[in-house]
C-alpha cells in the first residue's frame, strides 16, 4: 500500500486495500481513514467480551470523572423545565 503512512490511509487507498487493512486491524492495529487529509473514520479491532473486572474499572473511571462536578446551585427539576420551554 503506497500511501499508508503509519496508521493513516486515504479513503481511496482504504477502498482499494480493504482486505489488507482488515488483516492489520484483526492483528490489533487501529487505522485512521482520511478524506482530503482530514480524518473521517477509524478501523478498530472488535472487543470480543468485556470482563466483570473491566466493567468495574470503567465504572470507577467514570466515578472519578464525576468528582467535583456540580450543577452550580441549579436543581435538576429546573434544568428539565428549562429544556421543555
C-alpha atoms as an extended CHARMM CRD file, in Angstrom:
* protein
*
        85  EXT
         1         1  UNK       CA              0.0000000000        0.0000000000        0.0000000000  PROA      1               0.0000000000
         2         2  UNK       CA              1.8290000000        3.0240000000       -1.2660000000  PROA      2               0.0000000000
         3         3  UNK       CA              0.0300000000        5.7630000000        0.6910000000  PROA      3               0.0000000000
         4         4  UNK       CA             -0.2100000000        4.0290000000        4.0590000000  PROA      4               0.0000000000
         5         5  UNK       CA              1.7160000000        6.2810000000        6.4330000000  PROA      5               0.0000000000
         6         6  UNK       CA              1.8820000000        4.9130000000        9.9490000000  PROA      6               0.0000000000
         7         7  UNK       CA             -1.7090000000        4.0120000000       10.7760000000  PROA      7               0.0000000000
         8         8  UNK       CA             -3.3310000000        6.5780000000        8.4680000000  PROA      8               0.0000000000
         9         9  UNK       CA             -4.6370000000        5.8720000000        4.9690000000  PROA      9               0.0000000000
        10        10  UNK       CA             -6.6290000000        7.8490000000        2.4140000000  PROA      10              0.0000000000
        11        11  UNK       CA            -10.1790000000        6.8180000000        1.5400000000  PROA      11              0.0000000000
        12        12  UNK       CA             -9.2870000000        5.6630000000       -1.9790000000  PROA      12              0.0000000000
        13        13  UNK       CA             -6.3640000000        3.6070000000       -0.6740000000  PROA      13              0.0000000000
        14        14  UNK       CA             -8.6040000000        2.1290000000        2.0500000000  PROA      14              0.0000000000
        15        15  UNK       CA            -11.1770000000        1.0800000000       -0.5340000000  PROA      15              0.0000000000
        16        16  UNK       CA             -8.5070000000       -0.4180000000       -2.7610000000  PROA      16              0.0000000000
        17        17  UNK       CA             -6.7400000000       -2.3420000000        0.0240000000  PROA      17              0.0000000000
        18        18  UNK       CA             -9.5650000000       -3.0720000000        2.4690000000  PROA      18              0.0000000000
        19        19  UNK       CA             -8.6150000000       -6.7420000000        2.8900000000  PROA      19              0.0000000000
        20        20  UNK       CA             -5.0380000000       -5.8510000000        3.9090000000  PROA      20              0.0000000000
        21        21  UNK       CA             -6.2840000000       -3.1670000000        6.2780000000  PROA      21              0.0000000000
        22        22  UNK       CA             -8.6930000000       -5.6070000000        7.8990000000  PROA      22              0.0000000000
        23        23  UNK       CA             -5.8280000000       -8.0530000000        8.4520000000  PROA      23              0.0000000000
        24        24  UNK       CA             -3.8770000000       -5.3240000000       10.2440000000  PROA      24              0.0000000000
        25        25  UNK       CA             -6.9080000000       -4.4100000000       12.3610000000  PROA      25              0.0000000000
        26        26  UNK       CA             -7.5020000000       -8.0650000000       13.1900000000  PROA      26              0.0000000000
        27        27  UNK       CA             -3.8890000000       -8.1690000000       14.4200000000  PROA      27              0.0000000000
        28        28  UNK       CA             -4.6930000000       -5.3280000000       16.8380000000  PROA      28              0.0000000000
        29        29  UNK       CA             -3.7940000000       -2.1880000000       14.8890000000  PROA      29              0.0000000000
        30        30  UNK       CA             -6.0360000000        0.8610000000       14.6010000000  PROA      30              0.0000000000
        31        31  UNK       CA             -6.2450000000        2.5200000000       11.1840000000  PROA      31              0.0000000000
        32        32  UNK       CA             -7.4460000000        6.0920000000       10.6050000000  PROA      32              0.0000000000
        33        33  UNK       CA             -9.0550000000        6.7690000000        7.2230000000  PROA      33              0.0000000000
        34        34  UNK       CA             -8.7480000000       10.2770000000        5.8420000000  PROA      34              0.0000000000
        35        35  UNK       CA            -10.5430000000       12.1960000000        3.1240000000  PROA      35              0.0000000000
        36        36  UNK       CA             -8.5990000000       15.0950000000        1.6130000000  PROA      36              0.0000000000
        37        37  UNK       CA             -6.1530000000       14.7920000000        4.5290000000  PROA      37              0.0000000000
        38        38  UNK       CA             -8.7740000000       15.0860000000        7.2800000000  PROA      38              0.0000000000
        39        39  UNK       CA             -9.6110000000       12.0710000000        9.4940000000  PROA      39              0.0000000000
        40        40  UNK       CA            -13.1340000000       10.7750000000        8.8250000000  PROA      40              0.0000000000
        41        41  UNK       CA            -13.2070000000        7.2150000000       10.1910000000  PROA      41              0.0000000000
        42        42  UNK       CA            -11.2650000000        4.7380000000       12.2680000000  PROA      42              0.0000000000
        43        43  UNK       CA            -10.9810000000        0.9760000000       11.8710000000  PROA      43              0.0000000000
        44        44  UNK       CA            -10.5090000000       -0.6170000000       15.2810000000  PROA      44              0.0000000000
        45        45  UNK       CA            -10.4570000000       -4.2160000000       16.4690000000  PROA      45              0.0000000000
        46        46  UNK       CA            -13.7000000000       -5.5210000000       17.9280000000  PROA      46              0.0000000000
        47        47  UNK       CA            -13.5180000000       -6.4690000000       21.5700000000  PROA      47              0.0000000000
        48        48  UNK       CA            -14.9150000000       -9.9420000000       21.9080000000  PROA      48              0.0000000000
        49        49  UNK       CA            -16.0550000000       -9.7250000000       25.5230000000  PROA      49              0.0000000000
        50        50  UNK       CA            -15.6790000000       -7.3470000000       28.4150000000  PROA      50              0.0000000000
        51        51  UNK       CA            -14.8780000000       -8.9680000000       31.7400000000  PROA      51              0.0000000000
        52        52  UNK       CA            -16.5090000000       -8.0250000000       35.0210000000  PROA      52              0.0000000000
        53        53  UNK       CA            -13.1760000000       -6.5180000000       36.1130000000  PROA      53              0.0000000000
        54        54  UNK       CA            -13.0830000000       -4.3040000000       33.0090000000  PROA      54              0.0000000000
        55        55  UNK       CA            -16.6380000000       -3.1260000000       33.6800000000  PROA      55              0.0000000000
        56        56  UNK       CA            -15.8260000000       -2.3280000000       37.3080000000  PROA      56              0.0000000000
        57        57  UNK       CA            -12.7090000000       -0.4300000000       36.2270000000  PROA      57              0.0000000000
        58        58  UNK       CA            -14.7310000000        1.5840000000       33.6770000000  PROA      58              0.0000000000
        59        59  UNK       CA            -17.3270000000        2.4620000000       36.3150000000  PROA      59              0.0000000000
        60        60  UNK       CA            -14.5280000000        3.5880000000       38.6210000000  PROA      60              0.0000000000
        61        61  UNK       CA            -13.0750000000        5.8340000000       35.9070000000  PROA      61              0.0000000000
        62        62  UNK       CA            -16.4930000000        7.3930000000       35.2960000000  PROA      62              0.0000000000
        63        63  UNK       CA            -16.9620000000        7.9780000000       39.0220000000  PROA      63              0.0000000000
        64        64  UNK       CA            -13.5450000000        9.6730000000       39.2050000000  PROA      64              0.0000000000
        65        65  UNK       CA            -14.5160000000       11.9810000000       36.3450000000  PROA      65              0.0000000000
        66        66  UNK       CA            -17.6760000000       12.9860000000       38.2340000000  PROA      66              0.0000000000
        67        67  UNK       CA            -15.8290000000       14.0370000000       41.3930000000  PROA      67              0.0000000000
        68        68  UNK       CA            -16.0600000000       17.7630000000       41.8570000000  PROA      68              0.0000000000
        69        69  UNK       CA            -18.7140000000       18.3060000000       39.2040000000  PROA      69              0.0000000000
        70        70  UNK       CA            -21.7780000000       20.2180000000       40.2940000000  PROA      70              0.0000000000
        71        71  UNK       CA            -24.7930000000       21.9500000000       38.8630000000  PROA      71              0.0000000000
        72        72  UNK       CA            -23.6460000000       25.2430000000       40.3690000000  PROA      72              0.0000000000
        73        73  UNK       CA            -26.6680000000       25.5230000000       42.6480000000  PROA      73              0.0000000000
        74        74  UNK       CA            -29.1720000000       24.6200000000       39.9490000000  PROA      74              0.0000000000
        75        75  UNK       CA            -31.7240000000       21.9130000000       40.5590000000  PROA      75              0.0000000000
        76        76  UNK       CA            -32.3070000000       19.0550000000       38.1180000000  PROA      76              0.0000000000
        77        77  UNK       CA            -36.0240000000       19.8950000000       38.1010000000  PROA      77              0.0000000000
        78        78  UNK       CA            -35.2340000000       23.4590000000       36.9800000000  PROA      78              0.0000000000
        79        79  UNK       CA            -32.9890000000       22.1830000000       34.1850000000  PROA      79              0.0000000000
        80        80  UNK       CA            -35.7110000000       19.8100000000       32.9840000000  PROA      80              0.0000000000
        81        81  UNK       CA            -38.2760000000       22.6200000000       32.9840000000  PROA      81              0.0000000000
        82        82  UNK       CA            -35.8660000000       24.8840000000       31.0890000000  PROA      82              0.0000000000
        83        83  UNK       CA            -35.4390000000       22.2020000000       28.4340000000  PROA      83              0.0000000000
        84        84  UNK       CA            -39.2020000000       21.9920000000       27.9530000000  PROA      84              0.0000000000
        85        85  UNK       CA            -39.5560000000       25.6730000000       27.0530000000  PROA      85              0.0000000000
